[in-house]
Amino acid sequence: MKRWWLLDNFNLWLFIISGLLGIIVVKPGLAEDKKTKLIAGNKEEFESLFLQDKNIKIPRSSEIILVQTPTPNNPSPASPLPRQVVPITGVELNPTDSGAEIILQTPLGQQLQVTNRTEGNNFIAEIQGAQLQLPSGKPFRFQKPAARISEIIVINLDDKTIQITAIGETAPPQVELFDSNEGLIFGFTPVEGLAQTPTSPQPREEQIVTIERVQLNKTEIGFEILLLTPTNTAQQLRVVDVSQENNFIAQIPNAQINLPDAQPFRAENPVEGVSEVTVTNQNENMVLVTVVGEDKQPTVELFDGEEGLIFSLIPPLQGGTQGGQTAQEEDIELVVTGEQEGYRIPNASVGTRTDTPLRDIPQSIQVIPQEVFKDQGSADIEQVLQNAPGVVQGDRSPRYPYTEFFIRGFVSGTETLVNGLPSTVFQYRDVLSNIDRIEVLRGPSSVLYGPGSLGGRINVVTERPLPDPFYSIDVSAGNFDLFNGAIDLSGPLDNDKTVLYRLNAFAETTDSFVDFYDRQRYLVSPVLTWSIGDRTKLTIETEYVSSSIDGIDNGLPAEGTVQPNPNGEIPLDRNLGEPSFFNDTEVFRVGYDFEHRFSENWQMRSAFQFFLYNDEARGFFYGELLDDKRTVERFAAEYRIENRAYNLDNYVVGKFKTGSIQHQLVAGLSLFRQDYAVPFDNDLPGLEPIDIFDPVYEVSTLGEPVPFRRLERQIDQLGIYLQNQITITENLKLLLGGRFDIASQREENLLESTSQFQQDEAFSPRIGFVYQPIEPISLYEAIVARFSHKLAQMRKEMSSSQSAALSMKLG
């Protein structure tokens, strides 16, 4: 058996060169080999060809034949010698007294070329002119083959190269190379990190590169994955291809993914032929990129730039060939690509306060992305929520100033969330310009957000700044004198992209088919995000929305529209109000979102929002039709509403394990205060009845306003909550949570000079589990409690429909 030592000693040069000269004399057939000539005459060229890294020691002269290319029977003097690709049909790992050895089984081991290097704690050898062809069709991997050796991997680096990687725990292992009739043998001896000889180069400690964002873009021939890193750090990344069967799998050993939402990246069905793309942390210093092909493995090209690492992927063609093609096939190659835009969003935060797959939440949740808004041409939130089953608009005209929804039959108008924080004023704005998506949570949610109805909640998620420049201008016009325009600007404010901005602005004016109805809407929303460090980020957001309506429309009676009326049908453009009636609304919102990661598994978030709402109006409502079925009485009023709301939420998210069971803990404290007038009303006597079929406007003389109500109310609320998402097995999840609230309410009647005060406490538990017999099906059951406070009364109820029902969710 011949033996090579892969060490850092080059003292045998004279002996080797003299031996090579002897071989050339004895075997003249090798004299035409370019490599043999270089060995005899040029030491530097020999090093560049055979010793790509100085960690491999030169073999004795009699062993040089092992790395030479065999002489062909009829060589062409004008062309280089062809190289045969040697198949490796088996890999065997055996323990030894000093460590472990692997045998690359092949009868043609003498034809193989071996180069090696060390990177950190890893010994890496590349075998030129060979291919791994195991019966399983998979790479060879063996973990913990010996003490202080973490793993040994044998893979195909390309179609003519095998790569062997031995990962040492504290230092790269020492390696000896043998050849025999069985094949090529690598002997590994583990080394303690402090026991290396002074002459051996010490492996430098590799810097872990942070991947701050993952971006998936469609290309003309497929798609690309961008791993965005801090400037000029992408060149430090190393990529190891460990693909298996239909899956392209790449390991990046010196990196960690740290996305803003603290979750792995996942995209389903990005293009035809690819089922899924994931980018996850495999361990504390390795990132795993996986692209799952439906039938075949995608073709991948790798690029690096200042912004990060780019994987360019071409999906496999149905029925086509994968890998290398012949020259004739390339000449007539036809590539057919298609783009598939999906509306499905697999994750949401509204159900757990963490970015969690919908299939793992024991509650019904629907996410409506921005793509739906645009493709449907939706003008307001009412039109968007028509896509959500169980959510309907309240019993008011679509042109009424206020938005009100019923979820599963329960009113939910004042319980909307904005970026996960309760908002009591969002029912008064419906502009879509700066909304990224809308999440609909069905069922009680007091355990996360405090007081609420049995029906559920609507969470509006606004747009965030982008790291790359983005500019959009939209202008549209339509019937009824509709004109609107919107701008959306985003990008970095510095070269390092640590400070990002986004500016949304919107303006619209429109009439309607309804008589003398007119509306103007405006929105301005600047957002600023500052990455204070690798683990800390601050977002500051402001928003101003204004709406002005002239000629308020309260709808029409049923008799004469959907039901028969002896006087005929009421024209649908009829307005039963007065042209002078109006409604002016202003909403101002400012807040911050602060995130800090203590480690990969622990982070904290502090979010605050302040709402200021002002509303002034002069409007009306009407009663039932009189006996003539054509006249209705009307009642007029004017009012002013002032509403201020403060919302602060602080919570910690932590991941840990107890044995094989995974936990994700959320613990937090929220404070809420609302001050508002409820509302200040004045009756306006003197509004005359109106003939629906022959209306006469502006003839009534309204009397002096008569004060009707002067109420001021203040609500204070403190909530402490705890939640644990438990993964018992891959297909069995348990969700436990509870919240304790202390709420007080003070109300003053300014007309009667009286006041009321009440304080109550409530505990809201939540227990739910999810069982997934197969991947696309989730069976869940939950017991949820909720409480609500209205006027000067608080009450706590149990949701019997949620506690007893076993529901199935497909996704």
N, C-alpha and C positions, 0 to 999 in steps of 0.2 A: 504494500500500500504506500502510495506517495503522500507526502505531507507538506503543506504550506503553512507558514506562520504569517498571520495578518497583523504585523506590528510596525513600528516606526523605526526601522533600522535599515540603512542603505550602505552598509560597509562591505557588501559582497559584489560591488559593481565590477571590479576587475576580474573576479572569478567567473561571473556570469557572462561578461562579454567574451572572455576567452573561450568559455564553453560554447557560446553561440557560434563563434567563428569555427569551432571544431565541427558543429552540426552542419554548418553551411558547406564545409569541405566534404563531409561524409555523405550528405544528402543534397546533391546539386539541384534536384528538382525543386527545392525550396528557394533557390537563389533568386527566382523571378518574383517571389512574394515580396511586395513592397514593405510589409511589416518586418520581415527578416532582414532586409537590407538596412532598415532604420535601426534595428537592434545592433547590428554590427558597426554602424558608423556614427550614430547620433544619439547620445544619451537623452537630450531634452525631448526629441521627437518620440523616443520610446516611452518616456514618462507620459507625454500627452496622449499617446494611443492606448497604452495598457494600464497605466497607473493614474487614473483620473483623481485619485485622492492619495495622499502620502501615508495613509493608515494601512495600506496593504504592502506587505514585504515581498521583495523579488524572489521568485523560486529559484532553486538550483538549476544549472544549465540543462541537465537532463530532463527537466520538467517543463521546459519552454514549449515543447510540442503540445502540451495540454491546452494552450491558449492559441495555437496557430490555426489558420484556416487550411483545411486539407486541399491538396493540389488536385484540380479537376483532371479528368482523363484527357480532354482536348481543350486546354485553355486558349482563350483568344488573346493574343499579345496586345491588342488594342483596347481591351476592356478589362475592368477589375474582376477579380475572382468572385464567382457567385458564392453566397453563404447559405448553407442549409439551416432551416429552423428546426432545432432539436425539440421534440416533444418531451415533456415531463409528465409521465403517466401516473405517478403516485408520489405522495409525500408521507414519510414515516418519522415519527418523533419517539426517541428512546431516552430514558433517564441514564445518566452516567455518574461515575463517582465524583466528578468535578462539577456536574451541572446537567446538561442535556445536549442531545445532538439531533439534527434532522437530516434525513436522507432524501435527496431528490432523485427518484428512481428513473434511470434512463440508461440504455446501453451505449449512448454516444456522449458520455460525459467528457471525453477528451477533446471534443470540439467546442466546449463552452468557454466563454470569456467572463471573468469576474472582476468587477470594480467595487470599491466600498468607500464609505465615509461614516463619520459619526456626527450626529446632530443632537446636542443636549445629552440625554441619557439613552439615545437610540443608536444602535448599530444598524446601518443600512447597506446592503449589498445588491448590486444590479448585475444580472447575468444576461449578457448580450447573446442574441441568436437562439433564444429558447422561448417556449410557450408552455404554460401550465394547462394540462388537459386531464383534469381529474374526472372520474366517472360521475361525480355529483354535479359537475359543471360549476362548482362554487370555489372561491378562494379557500386556502387553508389557514385556519386560525386556531391557536391553542393558548389558553390563558393559564398563567402560573405554572409553566413547565418545570420550574426549579425555583429555589429560594432566591430572592432579590432579582428575579426576572418576571416582569408583569405579563408579557405576552410575546408570542412569535407569530408573525403574519407572512404568508407567501401569496403574492398576487401577480397578475399580469399587468405590468406597467403600460405596455402597448403591445402591438402584434408581434414584436420580436424581442421583447425584454421582460424578464421576471425580476421582481423586487422582493427581497427578503428583509424584514424588519424585526429586530429583537429589541424590546423595550426594557431597559434596566430600571430598577426602582430608584437607585441613587446615582448610578454611573453606567455607562455603556458596558456590556459584557465583553470579555476577551473571547476571540474567535480563532479557531484553527480550521483549516480547510484541507480535506482529503479527497482523493478520487479512488474508486474501486470498481469492480465489475458491477456492483449494484447501482452505482451512480455517483453523484457528488454529495459529500458529507460535510456539514458544518457542525463543529463542536463548540458549544457555548459554555464559558465559565463565568459565573456571576462575580462582580467586583463590588466591594464596599466603596462608597463615595469618598472616604478619607484614606483609602488604601492604595490609591493609584500611584504609580511610580513617578518621580519628578520629571523623567524624560518624556512622559506621555502628555500630550496637550490636554489641559483641563477643559471639559465642556463648559461653555459659558451658560449661565442661567438665562433661559429664554424669557423675553418679555411677553406677557400675555396681551394680545391685541384685542381691544374691545370693538365688537361689531355693534354700532349704535342703531342701525336701521337696515331693514331688508326690504328691497323694492323689486317687484316683479313687473316687467314690461313686455308687451307684445312686440315681436319683430316681424319682418316680412317673411321669414322662413320658420318661425317658431316663437320662442320667447327667451328672455334672459333674466337671470337672477343677479341682483346687485347686492353685495355685502358691503355696506357703507361703513367706513372706519375713519378715525381721525386722520388728518392730512399726513400723507407720506408714511403711513404705517402699513399699507396694504402689501408693500414689498416684503414685509417680514413674515407674511403668512405662508405656510407650507400646506400643500394639498396631497393627500394620499387617497388614491382610488381603490376602494374595496367593493366595487359593484358586484351585485348578485342577481343572477337570472334577469328578470325584466327591469330591475331597479338600478339606477345609477346612484351610487353611494360614495360620498367623498368625506374623508376625515380631515379636519384642520386642527392639528395637534396644539397649536400655540395661540388659541383664540377663545373668547367667550362672547356669547350673544347677550346683549343687555338692551332690550327694546324698551321704549317708553311705557308700554303697558305691562312690562315684566312677564310677558308670556312668550312662548315659542311662536315662530312664524309658521303659518299654515295656509295653503291655498289649494282648493279642490277644483279639479278639471280646468286648469288654466288654458289648455288648448286640447284639441281632439287628439287622442292617443296617449294623453298623460292624465292619470287619475288624481295625483296629489303631489304637492311640493311641500316639504317641511324643512325647517332650519331650527335645530334644537341644540342645547348643551348636552353632550354625551356624558361629560364629567366636568370636574372643576377646571380643566385646561384643554378641553377639546370640544369643537363644534362639529356637528354632523349634518351634512346636507344630503337629503334624500329626494330623488325624483322617481316616482312610481310610474312606469310605463304600463299601459293596459295589456298589450300583447308582446311588445319587444322593448328593449332598452333604448332610450333616446341617445342621440349623438351629441357629444358635449365638446365645446372648445372653452379654454380658460384664458382670461385676460386679466391684467392688473393695471391700475392707474392711480392717480393721486387720491381719488375719492374712495376707492375700495377695490374689491375683487369681483370680477364679472364672470359668471358661468353662462355661456351662450349655448342654448339647447335647441336641437332640431328634433321634433317628435318623430317616432318611427312611423313609416307609411304602412298602411294595411296591405299585407301581401308582398311588401317590398323586401329588399335585403338590408341587413344591418351590418355595420362595420365597413370594411374596405370593399370597393367595387372595382371591376375591371375597367381598363381604359375605354373600351367600347361602351360600357354602361354609363360612364361619366360623360361621354360625348353626347349621348341622347337622354341624359338624366332629366326627368320631369318631376318637379317638386310641386305638390299641391298642398297649400296651407289654408287654414280657415280660422277665423276668430270667433270665439264663443263668449259672449258677455253674460254672466250669470247674476241673478238678483239675490241669490241665497247668501246670507251672512251666517256663518256657523256659530259665532260666539256673540255673547252679549254680557253687559255688566249690570243691567237693571235688576236681575234676579238674585245676585249674590254680592254685589259691590266689587267683584273681581271679574276679570275677563274669562268667562267660563263657557265651554261648549253648551249649546242649548240642550243637547241630548243628555247632559248630565245634571240638569236642573229639574227638580220635581214640581214644576209649575209650567203653565202654558205661556210661552213668550214668542212674540213675532217681531222681527226686525225688518223695517222697510227702508232700503238704502236710497241714496240720492239718485242713483240711476233710474229708479222707478219714477221719481218726481219729473226728471227730465224727459224720459221716454213717453210718459203720459201727458206731458205738458200741463202738469198740475199748477193751479194758480194760488192755492192756499192749503192749509192743513186739513180742512174739511174734505177736500178732494183726495188727499193722500190717504187719510184714514178710511176711505171707502174700501181700501185693500185689506183692512183688518176685520176678519169675521168677529161678530159680537160687539163691534163698536159702531154706534150710530149717532148722528147729530141730534141735538135736542129739538124740542117742539117749537122751533122758531124759524123765521125766514132765513134763507142763506145770506140775505143782505142785512141782517140784524147786526148791530155793532159788536156783540159779544159771542164768543165761541163756547159752546157747551156740548159735552159728549156724554153718552150713556154707554157704559161697559157692562155687558151682561145684565142690562136693565137697571143698573145703579148709576146715578149721576156722578160724574168725575170731573166736573169743570174746573174746580179750584184746587185740584190735587195733582196737577201736572208737575213733572220734574224737569229741570234744566241741568244737563250734565250731572245727573244723579242727585241734585239737591232740590228739595221741595220748593215750588214757586206757587204762590197764591194769586198771582196776577197774570199768568201766562195765557189765561183764557181771553185776554184782551188784545193779543197780537197773533197774527197768522201769516206773517211774511216768511217765505221759504228761502230767501236769498242766501243766508248764512247757515243753513241747517244741513248737516252731513247725513244724518239718519234719524229715524224715529223708532223707538222701541216700545212695544205694547206688552205690558205685564198684566195678565188676567188673574184675578183672585186677590185676596187680602195681602197686604205688604207692610203691616204695621211693625213687624219685627225688624225691618230695615229703615223705614222712613217715618215712623210715628203714625199720627192719626190719619185715617183713610177709610174709604168705602170698601164694601165687599166686592165691588166690580173689578177694580184694578187701577193701574196707573199708566200714564203715558210719559215716557222719558224722551225729551228732545235733546239730541247731541249736536252741538254746534261745530263748525269747521275749525281746524287748528292750522297754524303756520306750516309751510312746507320748506324743506331744506334746499330745494332747487327752484330757480325762478319760474313763476307761473303767472300768466296774465290772461284775463278773460274779460271780454266785453260783449254783452248781449243787449240787443235792441229789438223790440217787437211792437207790432201794431195789430189791431183787430177791429171788429165791429163794435158798435156802441161807443165810438171815440176812445177806444182803448189804446194807450201808449204807455210803454214802460221801458226802463233801461236798468241794467245792473253791471257793476264792475266787480271783479274779484282779482286782487293782486296779492302775491305772496312771494317769499324768497328770503335769502339771508341778508343781514345788514353788515356782516363782517366776513373776512376771508376764511376764518375758521368755522363759520356757520354755527357759532355758539349763540348768536342772537338772530331770531327769525321773526318775521312779521307777517300779518295777513290783514287785508282791508277789504271789507265788503260794503258796498253801497247800492241802494235800490230806490227807485222812484217810480210811481205809477199814478195815472189818472184815468178814470173811466166813468162812463155813464152806464145805463142799464136799459133793458126793455121796459122797466117799470117807470111810470111817469115821474118826472122831476127828481129822480134819484141821481146822485153824483158822489163820487168817492175819490179821495187822494190818500196814498200811502207812501211813507218814506222810512228808510232804514239806513243807519250808519253803524258799522261794527268793526273797530280796530282791535287786533289781538297781537300780543307780543309774548314770545317765548324765549327765555334765557336759560341756556345750559350752563349753570354755575360751575359744574364739574362733571366728571364722568358719571357720578351717581346722584346728582342734584339738579333739579329742573324747576323753574318757576314760570308760570303762564299767567299773564294779566289780560283780562278781557273786559271790554266795555261794549255797550249796545244802547242805541237810541232808536225808538220806533214811534212814529207818529201816524195817526189815522184821523181823517176828517170826513164826515158824512153829512150831506145835505139831503133832506127829504127822506127821513127814516121810513123804512118799509117794515110793517109788522105782519105781512101776509094777508090772506083773504079768508072769508068764512068757507066752511065746507059745503054748505048749500049754495049751489051755483058754480062750484068748481068740480069736486069729486062726487057730489051728490046732486040730485035734481032740484031745481028751483022753479016755481011756477012763472017767474018773470024772465026766465031764460038763463043763459050762461053769463057769468061775470067775466068781463075781459081780463086776461091775465096781466095786462100792463097797468091795471088799476092800482092806485096808491090811496089808501084811506087816511093818510096823514095830511099834513100841511106843508107847503114848500118851505116855510120858515123854520120847521123843526130841524134840529141838527144834533150831532154828537161829535165831540172833539176829545181824542184820547192821546195821552203821551205816556210812554213807558221808558224808564231809564234803568239800566242794569250795569253794575260794575262788580268785579270779583277777581279772585286769584285762585290758582291751583298750584300748590307746592308739593313736590314729591322728592323724597330722599330714600336711597337704597343703602341700608347698613351692610348688606351682603347680598349674595345671589338669592337667598331665601327669605330675607326680611327687609321690609320697606315700610315707610310711613307716608301718609298723605294728609295734608291740611287744605281744606277748600272753604272759601267764603264767597257769599254773594249778597249784594244789597240791591233791593228793588224799590223803585220809586214810581208810583202810578198816580196819575191825575186824570180825572174824567169829568167833563162838563157836558150837559145835554139838556135839551128841551124836546120831549117826546110825548107819546100817547099810547093808549091801548083801548081796545073796543070790546063791547059786550056781545051778547047774542043778537041775532036778527030780531027785529020787532015783528009784530003780527003780519005786516004787509010783505014781509020777506024781502024787502029791498032797502030798509033803513036800519042803521045801527047807531047806538049811542056811543060817544067817544069821551074819554077822560084824559086830560092833559096834566103834565107835571114837569117840573124842572128839578134838577138835582146836581150835586157836586160830590165827588168821591175823592178822598185822599187816602192813599194806602202806602205804607212803608213797611218793608219786611227785611229782616236780618237773619242770615242763615250761616252758621259755622259748623263744620263737620271735621273731626279729627279721628283718624283710625290707623291701625297698624295691621299689616298683612304678613303672616309668617307661614313658612312651609317646614314641616319636619316629619319624621317617621317614628313609629313605635313598632319595632319589628318590621314586618312586611306591609304594615298598614300606613298609608300616606295621609297626612293631615294638611289642610290649608285653613289657618285660623284668621278670623277677622274680629278685632276688638276695637270699639270706638266710643266716642262721646260726641253728642250733637247738641247745639244750642239754637233756639229759634225764638224770635220776637216779631210780633206784628202789631202795628198801630194803624188804625184806620177809622174813618167815619162811615157809618152804616145806613144808608148814605144820608146826606142832608137833603131832605125832600121838601118840596113846596107844591101844593095843589094849585092848579090854574083853572078856576071855575069859568064857565061861560062858553066852553067848546060845544058847538051845536052838533046834533046828529047829522049824518051824511047819507045821501041817497047813493047807494053803490052803483046803480045803473045810470044815474045822471048827476054826478057830483058837482058841487059848487064850492070852490076853495076861497080862502082869504076873505070871507064875509063875517066870520065870527069875531066877536070882540072878547078877548080873554080878560078876565078880571085880575085884580091884584093878587100876587102870590100869597098863599096862606100856608104858614109853616105846618108841616105834618110830622116830621121826625128829625130829632137832633141827637144822634147817638155817637159816642166815641167808645171804642173798644180796644183793649190791649190784651194780647195773648202771649204768655211766656211758657216755654217748654224746654225741659231738659230730658235727654234720652241717653241711656247707657245700654249698649248692645254687644252681644257676643255671638259668633257664628263659627261653626266648624264643618268644613267639607271633608268628608272621610271617604277615601277610596279603599274599600275592603279588598276587592279584587278588580280586575280590569272591567268586569261587567256588572259590578255591584257597588253602588255608591250610597252613602248615607249623609243626610244634611240635618244638623242640629243647630238650633239658634234660639235666642231669647232676647227680649228688650224690656227694660224697665223705664217707664216715662213718668215724670212729674209735670203736670200741666196746670197752669192757673189762668184765670180769665177775670178781667175787671171791666165792667161796663158802666158808663155814666150817661144818664139821660139829662141833657142840658135844658130841655123844656120843662121837665118836672123837678129838676135839681135832686135827683136820686142816683144811687149807685149800687151796684151788686158786685160781689166777689165770690169766686168759688175755686177751690183747688182739689184736684183728684190725682190719684196714682193708678197706674195700670201696668200689668205685666203681659206681654204678648209672646207666647211660645211658638216654635215652628219645628215640626218633625217631618221629615220626608225621606223616602228612599227611591232609588232608581235601579231597575234591573233591566239589563240589555241582553236578551237571549241571543240575538245576532246584531251586527253592527248598526243596521239602519233602523232598528226598532228599540224604543225605550218604553218600559212600563213603569209608571210612577204612582205613588200615593203619598199624600201629605195631610197633616193636621196643622192648621194655621189659625191663630187667634188675631183679632184686630180690635181697635177701639177708635172712637171718633168723638169730637166735641163740637157741639152746635149751640150757638147762642150762649146761654149760661148753664149748659147741661153737658155732662160727659157721660158716655155710656160705653160699656165693653160687651162685645158679642163674640160668640164662637161660630166659625164658619162650618156648619154641618155638612154643606155640600162638598167641601174640600176634604173633610175628615173621613167621609164614608165612601167616596167614589174612587174606583180604580180605573185610571185612564191610560190609554195607549197613545204614544206620540211617534209619528213616522217622520224621519228626516234623513 
